[in-house]
Amino acid sequence: MVSPGFIEVDMFPPEVDNPDHPEAARFRELLQRVATDYGCSLLSFDVDHGTVIFSFDSEELTAEILRILQDEQ
């Protein structure tokens, strides 16, 4: 079995430095809803100085998010 990778995105100002910060918590809820829609789970979620690091147990969802992020660049 292949282990899904982590996605790391600079998303918030550096002051958002905790997964329990209200902005981060709202984003985590969004990720959990997306995971449910894809029939998978959010495996990890952390925030470090505005950078969000998360992973799912779905390679399909991880790949889709990476495609979206690449299109935005």
Backbone torsions as a table, in degrees:
resi	resn	phi	psi	omega
1	MET	NA	134.0	178.9
2	VAL	-85.3	133.5	178.2
3	SER	-81.8	127.3	178.6
4	PRO	-63.3	149.7	179.5
5	GLY	-86.8	171.2	176.7
6	PHE	-92.5	147.4	174.1
7	ILE	-109.4	130.9	-178.8
8	GLU	-124.7	121.6	-175.0
9	VAL	-135.1	129.9	171.0
10	ASP	-74.9	109.1	-169.0
11	MET	-120.6	-34.0	-172.8
12	PHE	-124.9	167.8	172.6
13	PRO	-63.6	157.5	-178.0
14	PRO	-57.6	-23.1	179.4
15	GLU	-65.4	-22.6	176.6
16	VAL	-82.2	97.1	-170.1
17	ASP	-129.7	28.7	-176.0
18	ASN	-157.4	136.0	179.3
19	PRO	-61.7	-18.6	-179.9
20	ASP	-90.7	-3.8	176.0
21	HIS	-58.7	141.0	-175.8
22	PRO	-53.1	-41.9	179.3
23	GLU	-65.0	-43.5	179.8
24	ALA	-66.8	-40.2	-179.6
25	ALA	-63.0	-39.0	176.9
26	ARG	-64.4	-40.7	179.0
27	PHE	-65.9	-40.1	177.6
28	ARG	-60.9	-41.6	178.0
29	GLU	-60.9	-41.1	177.2
30	LEU	-61.4	-46.0	178.8
31	LEU	-61.6	-38.4	178.8
32	GLN	-66.2	-37.7	177.1
33	ARG	-66.2	-42.6	177.9
34	VAL	-61.4	-43.7	178.8
35	ALA	-59.1	-43.6	178.7
36	THR	-61.1	-42.2	178.3
37	ASP	-60.6	-32.7	-179.6
38	TYR	-91.6	1.9	178.9
39	GLY	68.7	34.0	179.9
40	CYS	-136.1	-168.8	-177.3
41	SER	-128.8	150.4	169.9
42	LEU	-81.2	114.6	-175.8
43	LEU	-82.9	-39.0	-178.0
44	SER	-147.2	154.3	179.2
45	PHE	-156.9	125.1	177.6
46	ASP	-146.8	158.8	178.5
47	VAL	-133.3	130.7	179.5
48	ASP	-133.9	105.6	179.3
49	HIS	49.8	48.5	176.9
50	GLY	88.4	-10.9	178.6
51	THR	-93.3	127.2	-179.9
52	VAL	-98.7	132.7	177.6
53	ILE	-123.7	123.4	-178.3
54	PHE	-149.2	164.1	176.5
55	SER	-150.2	155.0	177.5
56	PHE	-120.3	164.0	174.3
57	ASP	-93.8	29.3	179.4
58	SER	-132.1	115.5	175.4
59	GLU	-64.9	-34.4	179.9
60	GLU	-61.7	-47.9	-179.9
61	LEU	-67.4	-41.8	177.7
62	THR	-58.5	-46.1	179.6
63	ALA	-63.2	-40.3	179.6
64	GLU	-63.6	-43.8	178.8
65	ILE	-64.3	-41.5	178.1
66	LEU	-62.6	-38.8	176.6
67	ARG	-62.5	-43.8	179.8
68	ILE	-62.7	-44.7	-180.0
69	LEU	-62.9	-39.9	179.0
70	GLN	-66.3	-38.2	179.7
71	ASP	-65.6	-26.6	-178.2
72	GLU	-80.7	-11.9	-177.4
73	GLN	-82.1	NA	NA
